[in-house]
Amino acid sequence: MPFITFYTRVGCPLCDKALEQLEPLAQRYGATIEIVDIDLDLELLERYNHRVPVIESADGSVIDEGIVDASVITAGIKSLY
C-alpha cells in the first residue's frame, strides 16, 4: 500500500484545498496519508515554511506542492505502484 506524507499547517487555505483533492484520490488508489503539521517541528518548518502544502511519497520524492493539481497527484500516486 503506497504511503504519502502531507505537510501542512493550521490556517492554510491552500493546504485545506489540497487535502480535499488528495483524500479521495488516496482512497481511490489505496494510499495511506500521514498528515504532518510543520509548525510542530523546527526542522520541518525551516524546510517547508513557504512551500506548504507539500505531498511526498514514502521515499521523500515530492509529488506536488503549493497550488496542487489533481492530475499531478494522481500520476504521483500511480507511480508508487
PyMOL Python script that loads the backbone (N, CA, C, O; Angstrom):
from pymol import cmd

cmd.read_pdbstr("""\
ATOM      1  N   MET A   1       0.836  -1.180   0.000  1.00  0.00           N
ATOM      2  CA  MET A   1       0.000   0.000   0.000  1.00  0.00           C
ATOM      3  C   MET A   1       0.882   1.245   0.000  1.00  0.00           C
ATOM      4  O   MET A   1       1.737   1.386   0.874  1.00  0.00           O
ATOM      5  N   PRO A   2       0.696   2.144  -0.953  1.00  0.00           N
ATOM      6  CA  PRO A   2       1.500   3.368  -1.017  1.00  0.00           C
ATOM      7  C   PRO A   2       1.281   4.257   0.210  1.00  0.00           C
ATOM      8  O   PRO A   2       0.189   4.306   0.776  1.00  0.00           O
ATOM      9  N   PHE A   3       2.338   4.950   0.599  1.00  0.00           N
ATOM     10  CA  PHE A   3       2.304   5.819   1.764  1.00  0.00           C
ATOM     11  C   PHE A   3       2.662   7.229   1.318  1.00  0.00           C
ATOM     12  O   PHE A   3       3.661   7.435   0.628  1.00  0.00           O
ATOM     13  N   ILE A   4       1.840   8.203   1.716  1.00  0.00           N
ATOM     14  CA  ILE A   4       2.036   9.599   1.328  1.00  0.00           C
ATOM     15  C   ILE A   4       2.100  10.447   2.588  1.00  0.00           C
ATOM     16  O   ILE A   4       1.317  10.250   3.518  1.00  0.00           O
ATOM     17  N   THR A   5       3.034  11.390   2.617  1.00  0.00           N
ATOM     18  CA  THR A   5       3.093  12.356   3.705  1.00  0.00           C
ATOM     19  C   THR A   5       2.586  13.687   3.174  1.00  0.00           C
ATOM     20  O   THR A   5       3.007  14.160   2.118  1.00  0.00           O
ATOM     21  N   PHE A   6       1.672  14.279   3.934  1.00  0.00           N
ATOM     22  CA  PHE A   6       1.081  15.567   3.575  1.00  0.00           C
ATOM     23  C   PHE A   6       1.534  16.588   4.608  1.00  0.00           C
ATOM     24  O   PHE A   6       1.083  16.565   5.754  1.00  0.00           O
ATOM     25  N   TYR A   7       2.433  17.490   4.195  1.00  0.00           N
ATOM     26  CA  TYR A   7       2.930  18.531   5.082  1.00  0.00           C
ATOM     27  C   TYR A   7       2.009  19.737   4.979  1.00  0.00           C
ATOM     28  O   TYR A   7       1.698  20.207   3.884  1.00  0.00           O
ATOM     29  N   THR A   8       1.578  20.227   6.128  1.00  0.00           N
ATOM     30  CA  THR A   8       0.560  21.266   6.185  1.00  0.00           C
ATOM     31  C   THR A   8       0.796  22.148   7.400  1.00  0.00           C
ATOM     32  O   THR A   8       1.769  21.970   8.133  1.00  0.00           O
ATOM     33  N   ARG A   9      -0.103  23.098   7.603  1.00  0.00           N
ATOM     34  CA  ARG A   9      -0.119  23.902   8.820  1.00  0.00           C
ATOM     35  C   ARG A   9      -1.555  24.367   9.050  1.00  0.00           C
ATOM     36  O   ARG A   9      -2.344  24.474   8.111  1.00  0.00           O
ATOM     37  N   VAL A  10      -1.874  24.636  10.287  1.00  0.00           N
ATOM     38  CA  VAL A  10      -3.207  25.116  10.645  1.00  0.00           C
ATOM     39  C   VAL A  10      -3.420  26.498  10.030  1.00  0.00           C
ATOM     40  O   VAL A  10      -2.525  27.342  10.049  1.00  0.00           O
ATOM     41  N   GLY A  11      -4.615  26.716   9.488  1.00  0.00           N
ATOM     42  CA  GLY A  11      -4.958  28.025   8.934  1.00  0.00           C
ATOM     43  C   GLY A  11      -4.424  28.274   7.536  1.00  0.00           C
ATOM     44  O   GLY A  11      -4.353  29.423   7.100  1.00  0.00           O
ATOM     45  N   CYS A  12      -4.051  27.228   6.831  1.00  0.00           N
ATOM     46  CA  CYS A  12      -3.506  27.355   5.469  1.00  0.00           C
ATOM     47  C   CYS A  12      -4.594  26.990   4.460  1.00  0.00           C
ATOM     48  O   CYS A  12      -4.892  25.808   4.287  1.00  0.00           O
ATOM     49  N   PRO A  13      -5.193  27.975   3.793  1.00  0.00           N
ATOM     50  CA  PRO A  13      -6.253  27.679   2.839  1.00  0.00           C
ATOM     51  C   PRO A  13      -5.801  26.786   1.677  1.00  0.00           C
ATOM     52  O   PRO A  13      -6.567  25.935   1.224  1.00  0.00           O
ATOM     53  N   LEU A  14      -4.575  26.967   1.192  1.00  0.00           N
ATOM     54  CA  LEU A  14      -4.065  26.104   0.117  1.00  0.00           C
ATOM     55  C   LEU A  14      -3.964  24.663   0.597  1.00  0.00           C
ATOM     56  O   LEU A  14      -4.227  23.724  -0.155  1.00  0.00           O
ATOM     57  N   CYS A  15      -3.585  24.503   1.846  1.00  0.00           N
ATOM     58  CA  CYS A  15      -3.477  23.158   2.424  1.00  0.00           C
ATOM     59  C   CYS A  15      -4.842  22.492   2.497  1.00  0.00           C
ATOM     60  O   CYS A  15      -4.991  21.315   2.169  1.00  0.00           O
ATOM     61  N   ASP A  16      -5.834  23.255   2.931  1.00  0.00           N
ATOM     62  CA  ASP A  16      -7.190  22.714   3.028  1.00  0.00           C
ATOM     63  C   ASP A  16      -7.693  22.253   1.665  1.00  0.00           C
ATOM     64  O   ASP A  16      -8.270  21.173   1.542  1.00  0.00           O
ATOM     65  N   LYS A  17      -7.472  23.075   0.646  1.00  0.00           N
ATOM     66  CA  LYS A  17      -7.902  22.717  -0.714  1.00  0.00           C
ATOM     67  C   LYS A  17      -7.139  21.501  -1.232  1.00  0.00           C
ATOM     68  O   LYS A  17      -7.715  20.626  -1.879  1.00  0.00           O
ATOM     69  N   ALA A  18      -5.852  21.454  -0.946  1.00  0.00           N
ATOM     70  CA  ALA A  18      -5.036  20.328  -1.406  1.00  0.00           C
ATOM     71  C   ALA A  18      -5.498  19.026  -0.758  1.00  0.00           C
ATOM     72  O   ALA A  18      -5.585  17.994  -1.424  1.00  0.00           O
ATOM     73  N   LEU A  19      -5.792  19.074   0.530  1.00  0.00           N
ATOM     74  CA  LEU A  19      -6.241  17.871   1.223  1.00  0.00           C
ATOM     75  C   LEU A  19      -7.595  17.399   0.690  1.00  0.00           C
ATOM     76  O   LEU A  19      -7.852  16.197   0.618  1.00  0.00           O
ATOM     77  N   GLU A  20      -8.458  18.344   0.316  1.00  0.00           N
ATOM     78  CA  GLU A  20      -9.745  17.985  -0.294  1.00  0.00           C
ATOM     79  C   GLU A  20      -9.548  17.210  -1.593  1.00  0.00           C
ATOM     80  O   GLU A  20     -10.345  16.329  -1.917  1.00  0.00           O
ATOM     81  N   GLN A  21      -8.499  17.530  -2.332  1.00  0.00           N
ATOM     82  CA  GLN A  21      -8.189  16.818  -3.570  1.00  0.00           C
ATOM     83  C   GLN A  21      -7.470  15.499  -3.290  1.00  0.00           C
ATOM     84  O   GLN A  21      -7.733  14.487  -3.941  1.00  0.00           O
ATOM     85  N   LEU A  22      -6.563  15.523  -2.318  1.00  0.00           N
ATOM     86  CA  LEU A  22      -5.733  14.354  -2.036  1.00  0.00           C
ATOM     87  C   LEU A  22      -6.514  13.194  -1.435  1.00  0.00           C
ATOM     88  O   LEU A  22      -6.336  12.049  -1.851  1.00  0.00           O
ATOM     89  N   GLU A  23      -7.369  13.472  -0.470  1.00  0.00           N
ATOM     90  CA  GLU A  23      -8.044  12.392   0.254  1.00  0.00           C
ATOM     91  C   GLU A  23      -8.832  11.443  -0.646  1.00  0.00           C
ATOM     92  O   GLU A  23      -8.657  10.230  -0.529  1.00  0.00           O
ATOM     93  N   PRO A  24      -9.695  11.939  -1.544  1.00  0.00           N
ATOM     94  CA  PRO A  24     -10.418  10.977  -2.387  1.00  0.00           C
ATOM     95  C   PRO A  24      -9.512  10.222  -3.353  1.00  0.00           C
ATOM     96  O   PRO A  24      -9.779   9.061  -3.666  1.00  0.00           O
ATOM     97  N   LEU A  25      -8.449  10.858  -3.829  1.00  0.00           N
ATOM     98  CA  LEU A  25      -7.521  10.180  -4.730  1.00  0.00           C
ATOM     99  C   LEU A  25      -6.752   9.096  -3.994  1.00  0.00           C
ATOM    100  O   LEU A  25      -6.554   8.003  -4.523  1.00  0.00           O
ATOM    101  N   ALA A  26      -6.323   9.390  -2.792  1.00  0.00           N
ATOM    102  CA  ALA A  26      -5.615   8.388  -1.993  1.00  0.00           C
ATOM    103  C   ALA A  26      -6.534   7.207  -1.705  1.00  0.00           C
ATOM    104  O   ALA A  26      -6.113   6.052  -1.775  1.00  0.00           O
ATOM    105  N   GLN A  27      -7.773   7.498  -1.386  1.00  0.00           N
ATOM    106  CA  GLN A  27      -8.730   6.426  -1.122  1.00  0.00           C
ATOM    107  C   GLN A  27      -8.951   5.581  -2.369  1.00  0.00           C
ATOM    108  O   GLN A  27      -8.978   4.353  -2.292  1.00  0.00           O
ATOM    109  N   ARG A  28      -9.109   6.230  -3.512  1.00  0.00           N
ATOM    110  CA  ARG A  28      -9.343   5.514  -4.767  1.00  0.00           C
ATOM    111  C   ARG A  28      -8.204   4.567  -5.100  1.00  0.00           C
ATOM    112  O   ARG A  28      -8.434   3.461  -5.589  1.00  0.00           O
ATOM    113  N   TYR A  29      -6.976   4.997  -4.836  1.00  0.00           N
ATOM    114  CA  TYR A  29      -5.805   4.192  -5.200  1.00  0.00           C
ATOM    115  C   TYR A  29      -5.208   3.429  -4.015  1.00  0.00           C
ATOM    116  O   TYR A  29      -4.148   2.816  -4.142  1.00  0.00           O
ATOM    117  N   GLY A  30      -5.879   3.465  -2.880  1.00  0.00           N
ATOM    118  CA  GLY A  30      -5.436   2.675  -1.739  1.00  0.00           C
ATOM    119  C   GLY A  30      -4.193   3.191  -1.043  1.00  0.00           C
ATOM    120  O   GLY A  30      -3.441   2.411  -0.458  1.00  0.00           O
ATOM    121  N   ALA A  31      -3.969   4.489  -1.099  1.00  0.00           N
ATOM    122  CA  ALA A  31      -2.794   5.070  -0.443  1.00  0.00           C
ATOM    123  C   ALA A  31      -3.144   5.537   0.971  1.00  0.00           C
ATOM    124  O   ALA A  31      -4.265   5.968   1.239  1.00  0.00           O
ATOM    125  N   THR A  32      -2.183   5.445   1.847  1.00  0.00           N
ATOM    126  CA  THR A  32      -2.317   5.928   3.214  1.00  0.00           C
ATOM    127  C   THR A  32      -1.696   7.312   3.303  1.00  0.00           C
ATOM    128  O   THR A  32      -0.621   7.552   2.753  1.00  0.00           O
ATOM    129  N   ILE A  33      -2.373   8.229   3.998  1.00  0.00           N
ATOM    130  CA  ILE A  33      -1.871   9.595   4.155  1.00  0.00           C
ATOM    131  C   ILE A  33      -1.482   9.830   5.603  1.00  0.00           C
ATOM    132  O   ILE A  33      -2.263   9.555   6.515  1.00  0.00           O
ATOM    133  N   GLU A  34      -0.276  10.337   5.815  1.00  0.00           N
ATOM    134  CA  GLU A  34       0.128  10.834   7.129  1.00  0.00           C
ATOM    135  C   GLU A  34       0.121  12.357   7.039  1.00  0.00           C
ATOM    136  O   GLU A  34       0.814  12.931   6.200  1.00  0.00           O
ATOM    137  N   ILE A  35      -0.647  13.004   7.887  1.00  0.00           N
ATOM    138  CA  ILE A  35      -0.738  14.460   7.892  1.00  0.00           C
ATOM    139  C   ILE A  35       0.202  14.991   8.959  1.00  0.00           C
ATOM    140  O   ILE A  35       0.113  14.607  10.126  1.00  0.00           O
ATOM    141  N   VAL A  36       1.117  15.890   8.548  1.00  0.00           N
ATOM    142  CA  VAL A  36       2.139  16.417   9.443  1.00  0.00           C
ATOM    143  C   VAL A  36       2.059  17.939   9.472  1.00  0.00           C
ATOM    144  O   VAL A  36       2.161  18.594   8.435  1.00  0.00           O
ATOM    145  N   ASP A  37       1.876  18.496  10.665  1.00  0.00           N
ATOM    146  CA  ASP A  37       1.861  19.943  10.863  1.00  0.00           C
ATOM    147  C   ASP A  37       3.309  20.416  10.997  1.00  0.00           C
ATOM    148  O   ASP A  37       3.984  20.078  11.970  1.00  0.00           O
ATOM    149  N   ILE A  38       3.781  21.184  10.037  1.00  0.00           N
ATOM    150  CA  ILE A  38       5.182  21.613  10.031  1.00  0.00           C
ATOM    151  C   ILE A  38       5.510  22.558  11.174  1.00  0.00           C
ATOM    152  O   ILE A  38       6.671  22.675  11.566  1.00  0.00           O
ATOM    153  N   ASP A  39       4.498  23.237  11.715  1.00  0.00           N
ATOM    154  CA  ASP A  39       4.756  24.194  12.784  1.00  0.00           C
ATOM    155  C   ASP A  39       5.104  23.520  14.103  1.00  0.00           C
ATOM    156  O   ASP A  39       5.474  24.202  15.059  1.00  0.00           O
ATOM    157  N   LEU A  40       4.994  22.200  14.177  1.00  0.00           N
ATOM    158  CA  LEU A  40       5.312  21.465  15.403  1.00  0.00           C
ATOM    159  C   LEU A  40       6.737  20.922  15.416  1.00  0.00           C
ATOM    160  O   LEU A  40       7.147  20.266  16.373  1.00  0.00           O
ATOM    161  N   ASP A  41       7.501  21.200  14.337  1.00  0.00           N
ATOM    162  CA  ASP A  41       8.859  20.672  14.217  1.00  0.00           C
ATOM    163  C   ASP A  41       9.728  21.724  13.535  1.00  0.00           C
ATOM    164  O   ASP A  41       9.504  22.056  12.371  1.00  0.00           O
ATOM    165  N   LEU A  42      10.710  22.245  14.249  1.00  0.00           N
ATOM    166  CA  LEU A  42      11.547  23.329  13.731  1.00  0.00           C
ATOM    167  C   LEU A  42      12.221  22.980  12.407  1.00  0.00           C
ATOM    168  O   LEU A  42      12.282  23.815  11.504  1.00  0.00           O
ATOM    169  N   GLU A  43      12.728  21.752  12.287  1.00  0.00           N
ATOM    170  CA  GLU A  43      13.391  21.334  11.044  1.00  0.00           C
ATOM    171  C   GLU A  43      12.417  21.344   9.866  1.00  0.00           C
ATOM    172  O   GLU A  43      12.750  21.819   8.781  1.00  0.00           O
ATOM    173  N   LEU A  44      11.208  20.816  10.088  1.00  0.00           N
ATOM    174  CA  LEU A  44      10.199  20.821   9.023  1.00  0.00           C
ATOM    175  C   LEU A  44       9.752  22.236   8.700  1.00  0.00           C
ATOM    176  O   LEU A  44       9.511  22.560   7.537  1.00  0.00           O
ATOM    177  N   LEU A  45       9.639  23.075   9.707  1.00  0.00           N
ATOM    178  CA  LEU A  45       9.258  24.463   9.487  1.00  0.00           C
ATOM    179  C   LEU A  45      10.276  25.167   8.594  1.00  0.00           C
ATOM    180  O   LEU A  45       9.904  25.901   7.678  1.00  0.00           O
ATOM    181  N   GLU A  46      11.560  24.941   8.864  1.00  0.00           N
ATOM    182  CA  GLU A  46      12.609  25.549   8.036  1.00  0.00           C
ATOM    183  C   GLU A  46      12.569  25.015   6.613  1.00  0.00           C
ATOM    184  O   GLU A  46      12.793  25.767   5.664  1.00  0.00           O
ATOM    185  N   ARG A  47      12.286  23.730   6.451  1.00  0.00           N
ATOM    186  CA  ARG A  47      12.301  23.102   5.134  1.00  0.00           C
ATOM    187  C   ARG A  47      11.079  23.477   4.299  1.00  0.00           C
ATOM    188  O   ARG A  47      11.200  23.706   3.095  1.00  0.00           O
ATOM    189  N   TYR A  48       9.910  23.543   4.922  1.00  0.00           N
ATOM    190  CA  TYR A  48       8.663  23.659   4.160  1.00  0.00           C
ATOM    191  C   TYR A  48       7.878  24.953   4.400  1.00  0.00           C
ATOM    192  O   TYR A  48       6.778  25.102   3.869  1.00  0.00           O
ATOM    193  N   ASN A  49       8.405  25.870   5.168  1.00  0.00           N
ATOM    194  CA  ASN A  49       7.667  27.052   5.596  1.00  0.00           C
ATOM    195  C   ASN A  49       6.877  27.737   4.480  1.00  0.00           C
ATOM    196  O   ASN A  49       5.680  27.979   4.631  1.00  0.00           O
ATOM    197  N   HIS A  50       7.523  28.043   3.384  1.00  0.00           N
ATOM    198  CA  HIS A  50       6.858  28.772   2.291  1.00  0.00           C
ATOM    199  C   HIS A  50       6.425  27.855   1.159  1.00  0.00           C
ATOM    200  O   HIS A  50       6.029  28.329   0.094  1.00  0.00           O
ATOM    201  N   ARG A  51       6.496  26.548   1.379  1.00  0.00           N
ATOM    202  CA  ARG A  51       6.170  25.595   0.311  1.00  0.00           C
ATOM    203  C   ARG A  51       4.861  24.864   0.534  1.00  0.00           C
ATOM    204  O   ARG A  51       4.318  24.289  -0.410  1.00  0.00           O
ATOM    205  N   VAL A  52       4.331  24.865   1.763  1.00  0.00           N
ATOM    206  CA  VAL A  52       3.139  24.065   2.060  1.00  0.00           C
ATOM    207  C   VAL A  52       1.943  24.514   1.235  1.00  0.00           C
ATOM    208  O   VAL A  52       1.797  25.695   0.919  1.00  0.00           O
ATOM    209  N   PRO A  53       1.104  23.571   0.896  1.00  0.00           N
ATOM    210  CA  PRO A  53       1.171  22.162   1.212  1.00  0.00           C
ATOM    211  C   PRO A  53       2.209  21.439   0.355  1.00  0.00           C
ATOM    212  O   PRO A  53       2.476  21.821  -0.784  1.00  0.00           O
ATOM    213  N   VAL A  54       2.781  20.394   0.928  1.00  0.00           N
ATOM    214  CA  VAL A  54       3.724  19.546   0.207  1.00  0.00           C
ATOM    215  C   VAL A  54       3.262  18.100   0.354  1.00  0.00           C
ATOM    216  O   VAL A  54       2.990  17.633   1.460  1.00  0.00           O
ATOM    217  N   ILE A  55       3.178  17.403  -0.767  1.00  0.00           N
ATOM    218  CA  ILE A  55       2.791  15.998  -0.787  1.00  0.00           C
ATOM    219  C   ILE A  55       4.010  15.201  -1.219  1.00  0.00           C
ATOM    220  O   ILE A  55       4.545  15.403  -2.309  1.00  0.00           O
ATOM    221  N   GLU A  56       4.450  14.276  -0.338  1.00  0.00           N
ATOM    222  CA  GLU A  56       5.641  13.474  -0.622  1.00  0.00           C
ATOM    223  C   GLU A  56       5.318  11.996  -0.590  1.00  0.00           C
ATOM    224  O   GLU A  56       4.438  11.548   0.145  1.00  0.00           O
ATOM    225  N   SER A  57       6.042  11.250  -1.398  1.00  0.00           N
ATOM    226  CA  SER A  57       5.946   9.790  -1.354  1.00  0.00           C
ATOM    227  C   SER A  57       6.827   9.294  -0.202  1.00  0.00           C
ATOM    228  O   SER A  57       7.582  10.066   0.389  1.00  0.00           O
ATOM    229  N   ALA A  58       6.722   8.017   0.106  1.00  0.00           N
ATOM    230  CA  ALA A  58       7.474   7.428   1.216  1.00  0.00           C
ATOM    231  C   ALA A  58       8.982   7.562   1.038  1.00  0.00           C
ATOM    232  O   ALA A  58       9.718   7.594   2.025  1.00  0.00           O
ATOM    233  N   ASP A  59       9.452   7.642  -0.206  1.00  0.00           N
ATOM    234  CA  ASP A  59      10.900   7.767  -0.430  1.00  0.00           C
ATOM    235  C   ASP A  59      11.376   9.221  -0.372  1.00  0.00           C
ATOM    236  O   ASP A  59      12.553   9.495  -0.608  1.00  0.00           O
ATOM    237  N   GLY A  60      10.474  10.150  -0.060  1.00  0.00           N
ATOM    238  CA  GLY A  60      10.844  11.558   0.063  1.00  0.00           C
ATOM    239  C   GLY A  60      10.719  12.355  -1.213  1.00  0.00           C
ATOM    240  O   GLY A  60      11.035  13.545  -1.227  1.00  0.00           O
ATOM    241  N   SER A  61      10.265  11.728  -2.293  1.00  0.00           N
ATOM    242  CA  SER A  61      10.070  12.453  -3.547  1.00  0.00           C
ATOM    243  C   SER A  61       8.821  13.316  -3.449  1.00  0.00           C
ATOM    244  O   SER A  61       7.776  12.860  -2.984  1.00  0.00           O
ATOM    245  N   VAL A  62       8.933  14.563  -3.886  1.00  0.00           N
ATOM    246  CA  VAL A  62       7.787  15.465  -3.859  1.00  0.00           C
ATOM    247  C   VAL A  62       6.861  15.126  -5.022  1.00  0.00           C
ATOM    248  O   VAL A  62       7.272  15.116  -6.182  1.00  0.00           O
ATOM    249  N   ILE A  63       5.613  14.852  -4.688  1.00  0.00           N
ATOM    250  CA  ILE A  63       4.595  14.574  -5.700  1.00  0.00           C
ATOM    251  C   ILE A  63       4.024  15.890  -6.219  1.00  0.00           C
ATOM    252  O   ILE A  63       3.858  16.066  -7.426  1.00  0.00           O
ATOM    253  N   ASP A  64       3.727  16.809  -5.307  1.00  0.00           N
ATOM    254  CA  ASP A  64       3.203  18.129  -5.677  1.00  0.00           C
ATOM    255  C   ASP A  64       3.321  19.047  -4.466  1.00  0.00           C
ATOM    256  O   ASP A  64       3.449  18.581  -3.334  1.00  0.00           O
ATOM    257  N   GLU A  65       3.278  20.338  -4.709  1.00  0.00           N
ATOM    258  CA  GLU A  65       3.343  21.315  -3.621  1.00  0.00           C
ATOM    259  C   GLU A  65       2.716  22.624  -4.061  1.00  0.00           C
ATOM    260  O   GLU A  65       2.512  22.866  -5.251  1.00  0.00           O
ATOM    261  N   GLY A  66       2.415  23.465  -3.079  1.00  0.00           N
ATOM    262  CA  GLY A  66       1.814  24.763  -3.369  1.00  0.00           C
ATOM    263  C   GLY A  66       0.397  24.604  -3.876  1.00  0.00           C
ATOM    264  O   GLY A  66      -0.421  23.931  -3.248  1.00  0.00           O
ATOM    265  N   ILE A  67       0.107  25.212  -4.990  1.00  0.00           N
ATOM    266  CA  ILE A  67      -1.208  25.054  -5.611  1.00  0.00           C
ATOM    267  C   ILE A  67      -1.176  23.727  -6.350  1.00  0.00           C
ATOM    268  O   ILE A  67      -0.650  23.630  -7.458  1.00  0.00           O
ATOM    269  N   VAL A  68      -1.749  22.704  -5.718  1.00  0.00           N
ATOM    270  CA  VAL A  68      -1.646  21.350  -6.255  1.00  0.00           C
ATOM    271  C   VAL A  68      -2.678  21.104  -7.349  1.00  0.00           C
ATOM    272  O   VAL A  68      -3.682  21.807  -7.459  1.00  0.00           O
ATOM    273  N   ASP A  69      -2.395  20.085  -8.151  1.00  0.00           N
ATOM    274  CA  ASP A  69      -3.244  19.724  -9.283  1.00  0.00           C
ATOM    275  C   ASP A  69      -3.614  18.252  -9.151  1.00  0.00           C
ATOM    276  O   ASP A  69      -2.741  17.402  -8.977  1.00  0.00           O
ATOM    277  N   ALA A  70      -4.900  17.952  -9.234  1.00  0.00           N
ATOM    278  CA  ALA A  70      -5.376  16.573  -9.056  1.00  0.00           C
ATOM    279  C   ALA A  70      -4.718  15.612 -10.034  1.00  0.00           C
ATOM    280  O   ALA A  70      -4.434  14.469  -9.675  1.00  0.00           O
ATOM    281  N   SER A  71      -4.469  16.053 -11.264  1.00  0.00           N
ATOM    282  CA  SER A  71      -3.860  15.147 -12.240  1.00  0.00           C
ATOM    283  C   SER A  71      -2.404  14.842 -11.874  1.00  0.00           C
ATOM    284  O   SER A  71      -1.923  13.737 -12.121  1.00  0.00           O
ATOM    285  N   VAL A  72      -1.712  15.801 -11.295  1.00  0.00           N
ATOM    286  CA  VAL A  72      -0.333  15.582 -10.852  1.00  0.00           C
ATOM    287  C   VAL A  72      -0.320  14.639  -9.649  1.00  0.00           C
ATOM    288  O   VAL A  72       0.524  13.748  -9.557  1.00  0.00           O
ATOM    289  N   ILE A  73      -1.261  14.844  -8.732  1.00  0.00           N
ATOM    290  CA  ILE A  73      -1.364  13.958  -7.566  1.00  0.00           C
ATOM    291  C   ILE A  73      -1.663  12.528  -8.024  1.00  0.00           C
ATOM    292  O   ILE A  73      -1.037  11.579  -7.553  1.00  0.00           O
ATOM    293  N   THR A  74      -2.608  12.381  -8.932  1.00  0.00           N
ATOM    294  CA  THR A  74      -2.978  11.058  -9.439  1.00  0.00           C
ATOM    295  C   THR A  74      -1.775  10.364 -10.063  1.00  0.00           C
ATOM    296  O   THR A  74      -1.503   9.200  -9.769  1.00  0.00           O
ATOM    297  N   ALA A  75      -1.060  11.073 -10.918  1.00  0.00           N
ATOM    298  CA  ALA A  75       0.128  10.489 -11.558  1.00  0.00           C
ATOM    299  C   ALA A  75       1.164  10.104 -10.506  1.00  0.00           C
ATOM    300  O   ALA A  75       1.804   9.058 -10.616  1.00  0.00           O
ATOM    301  N   GLY A  76       1.329  10.944  -9.488  1.00  0.00           N
ATOM    302  CA  GLY A  76       2.291  10.646  -8.438  1.00  0.00           C
ATOM    303  C   GLY A  76       1.910   9.408  -7.655  1.00  0.00           C
ATOM    304  O   GLY A  76       2.768   8.582  -7.344  1.00  0.00           O
ATOM    305  N   ILE A  77       0.638   9.271  -7.333  1.00  0.00           N
ATOM    306  CA  ILE A  77       0.176   8.086  -6.588  1.00  0.00           C
ATOM    307  C   ILE A  77       0.333   6.844  -7.455  1.00  0.00           C
ATOM    308  O   ILE A  77       0.799   5.810  -6.975  1.00  0.00           O
ATOM    309  N   LYS A  78      -0.047   6.933  -8.715  1.00  0.00           N
ATOM    310  CA  LYS A  78       0.067   5.770  -9.611  1.00  0.00           C
ATOM    311  C   LYS A  78       1.524   5.330  -9.757  1.00  0.00           C
ATOM    312  O   LYS A  78       1.797   4.138  -9.902  1.00  0.00           O
ATOM    313  N   SER A  79       2.451   6.268  -9.721  1.00  0.00           N
ATOM    314  CA  SER A  79       3.862   5.926  -9.888  1.00  0.00           C
ATOM    315  C   SER A  79       4.417   5.155  -8.687  1.00  0.00           C
ATOM    316  O   SER A  79       5.502   4.580  -8.770  1.00  0.00           O
ATOM    317  N   LEU A  80       3.684   5.140  -7.579  1.00  0.00           N
ATOM    318  CA  LEU A  80       4.129   4.446  -6.380  1.00  0.00           C
ATOM    319  C   LEU A  80       3.928   2.944  -6.481  1.00  0.00           C
ATOM    320  O   LEU A  80       4.449   2.189  -5.659  1.00  0.00           O
ATOM    321  N   TYR A  81       3.169   2.501  -7.493  1.00  0.00           N
ATOM    322  CA  TYR A  81       2.900   1.067  -7.655  1.00  0.00           C
ATOM    323  C   TYR A  81       3.940   0.414  -8.517  1.00  0.00           C
ATOM    324  O   TYR A  81       3.873  -0.791  -8.760  1.00  0.00           O
TER     325      TYR A  81
END
""", "prot")
cmd.dss("prot")
cmd.show_as("cartoon", "prot")
cmd.util.cbc("prot")
cmd.orient("prot")
